[in-house]
Amino acid sequence: MEPEPESDEQLIARARQGDEGASAALDTLFRRYHPKVAAWCLRFCGDREQAADLAQEVFLRVHERLDSFRGDSRFSTWLYTVTRRVAINRGQAAQLRRAESLDDLSAEPVDPAQDAESVAGQAQVLAAFRQAMQEDLEPLEARVLYLHYVEGMTLPAITDLLALPNRSGAKAYVVGGRRKLERRFGNWLRREGAFW
């Protein structure tokens, strides 16, 4: 009979001890989570080589900052947060490099189709959505809608990330949240194609 695998918490405790077992514990965590982190990275950047580099950077960051994991959430949730931050930082650095390489184009072109009235209208719509998300939705509904429609996460990934216990997972929160927003905004959402 094979021994039961160590939990994430046990592996983290061993890795923090800094003795001979620390390296083996980190290797086990790496093997356990590398496929998931690689998939997340691929979703963030869309290129396999960049995703492999990004995943390596994530695990270096995890190794450096493992002591900052407090255990308030599951290790996989913390790991997703680290992955997201590394991906965002890498993306911002790439944007900055592109901007610096275009030093002769100092100003962004103005879209002549967008007048002040339409820009103000968009700002009002966004403010109304923010208010509706705070007033009409439960915090978990708002979080699921944000992760799905803004961050682009799939419903199964959200279900896993938030450890949702219900049978239909994140889909139930998306359906419920959309209904509430549709009640508030009427057919305008469908007509304008907002979110969906």
C-alpha positions in Angstrom: 0.0 0.0 0.0 1.4 3.4 -1.1 1.7 6.1 1.5 -0.7 9.0 1.1 0.8 12.0 -0.7 1.7 15.0 1.5 -0.7 17.9 1.4 0.3 21.3 0.1 0.5 22.6 3.7 2.9 19.8 4.7 5.1 20.4 1.7 5.2 24.1 2.4 6.1 23.5 6.0 9.0 21.2 4.9 10.2 23.7 2.3 10.3 26.5 4.9 12.6 24.4 7.2 15.5 24.9 4.8 17.1 21.5 5.5 17.7 18.6 3.0 14.0 17.9 2.7 13.2 21.5 1.6 14.4 20.9 -1.9 12.5 17.7 -2.3 9.3 19.4 -1.0 9.7 22.3 -3.5 10.3 19.7 -6.3 7.0 18.0 -5.3 5.1 21.2 -5.3 6.6 22.1 -8.7 5.6 18.7 -10.3 2.1 19.0 -8.7 1.4 22.5 -10.0 3.6 23.0 -13.1 0.9 21.9 -15.6 -1.7 24.2 -14.1 0.7 27.2 -14.0 1.8 26.5 -17.5 -1.8 26.5 -18.7 -2.5 29.7 -16.9 0.6 31.3 -18.4 -0.4 30.2 -21.9 -3.8 31.7 -21.4 -2.2 35.0 -20.3 0.3 35.3 -23.2 -1.0 33.0 -25.9 2.5 31.8 -26.9 4.0 28.4 -25.7 7.6 29.6 -25.5 6.6 32.8 -23.6 4.3 30.7 -21.4 7.2 28.4 -20.5 9.4 31.3 -19.6 6.6 32.9 -17.6 6.0 29.6 -15.7 9.7 29.4 -14.8 9.6 33.0 -13.6 6.5 32.2 -11.5 8.2 29.3 -9.8 11.3 31.4 -9.1 9.0 34.0 -7.5 7.2 31.3 -5.5 10.6 29.9 -4.2 11.7 33.5 -3.2 8.4 34.4 -1.5 7.1 31.1 -0.1 7.4 32.7 3.4 4.9 35.3 2.4 2.2 32.6 2.0 0.1 32.9 5.2 -2.3 30.0 4.5 -5.4 32.3 4.6 -6.4 30.7 1.3 -5.5 27.5 -0.6 -2.0 27.3 -2.0 -3.4 27.1 -5.5 -5.3 30.4 -5.1 -2.1 32.1 -3.9 -0.2 30.5 -6.7 -2.7 31.8 -9.3 -2.4 35.3 -7.8 1.4 35.1 -8.1 1.1 33.9 -11.7 -1.3 36.7 -12.5 1.0 39.4 -11.0 4.0 38.0 -12.8 2.1 38.0 -16.1 0.8 41.5 -15.6 4.2 42.8 -14.7 5.8 41.1 -17.7 3.1 42.6 -20.0 3.5 46.1 -18.6 7.3 45.9 -19.0 6.8 44.8 -22.7 4.4 47.7 -23.2 6.9 50.1 -21.7 9.6 48.8 -24.0 7.4 49.2 -27.0 6.5 52.7 -26.0 10.1 53.6 -25.5 11.0 52.3 -28.9 8.4 54.6 -30.5 10.0 57.7 -29.1 9.2 59.7 -32.3 5.5 59.1 -31.8 5.0 61.1 -28.6 1.3 61.7 -28.7 -1.5 59.1 -29.3 -3.7 59.9 -32.3 -7.1 61.3 -31.5 -10.1 59.3 -32.6 -12.2 61.9 -34.5 -15.3 59.7 -34.2 -15.2 60.1 -30.4 -16.5 63.4 -29.4 -16.7 64.7 -25.8 -20.3 63.7 -25.5 -19.7 60.0 -26.4 -16.7 59.8 -24.0 -18.9 61.3 -21.2 -21.7 58.8 -22.1 -19.2 55.9 -21.8 -18.0 57.2 -18.4 -21.6 57.4 -17.2 -22.3 53.8 -18.3 -19.2 52.5 -16.6 -20.2 54.3 -13.4 -23.7 52.9 -13.6 -22.2 49.3 -14.0 -19.9 49.8 -11.0 -22.8 51.0 -8.9 -25.0 48.1 -10.0 -22.2 45.6 -9.3 -22.0 47.0 -5.7 -25.7 47.4 -5.0 -27.4 44.6 -6.9 -24.9 41.7 -6.8 -23.6 39.6 -4.0 -19.8 40.0 -3.6 -19.2 36.5 -4.9 -21.5 37.1 -7.9 -19.6 40.3 -8.7 -16.2 38.6 -8.4 -17.3 35.7 -10.7 -18.6 38.1 -13.3 -15.4 40.1 -13.1 -13.2 37.1 -13.5 -15.2 35.7 -16.4 -16.0 38.9 -18.4 -13.0 41.1 -17.6 -10.2 38.7 -16.8 -11.4 36.2 -19.4 -11.3 33.1 -17.2 -13.3 30.1 -18.1 -16.1 29.0 -15.8 -14.4 25.7 -14.7 -11.2 27.7 -13.9 -13.2 30.1 -11.8 -15.0 27.3 -10.0 -11.7 25.7 -9.2 -10.0 29.0 -8.2 -12.8 30.0 -5.8 -13.5 26.4 -4.7 -17.2 26.8 -5.4 -19.1 23.9 -3.8 -22.4 24.1 -5.8 -22.9 21.6 -8.6 -23.0 24.1 -11.4 -20.1 26.1 -10.1 -19.4 29.6 -11.5 -22.1 29.2 -14.1 -24.8 29.7 -11.5 -23.3 32.9 -10.3 -22.9 34.2 -13.9 -26.5 33.4 -14.7 -27.8 35.0 -11.5 -25.6 38.1 -11.8 -26.6 38.6 -15.4 -30.3 38.4 -14.5 -29.9 41.0 -11.8 -28.1 43.4 -14.1 -30.7 42.8 -16.9 -33.5 43.7 -14.4 -31.7 46.9 -13.6 -30.7 47.9 -17.2 -33.5 46.2 -19.2 -32.9 45.3 -22.8 -30.1 47.9 -23.1 -27.5 45.3 -22.2 -28.5 43.0 -25.1 -28.9 45.8 -27.5 -25.5 47.3 -26.8 -23.7 44.0 -26.4 -22.3 45.0 -23.0 -20.4 42.0 -21.5 -22.2 39.4 -23.5 
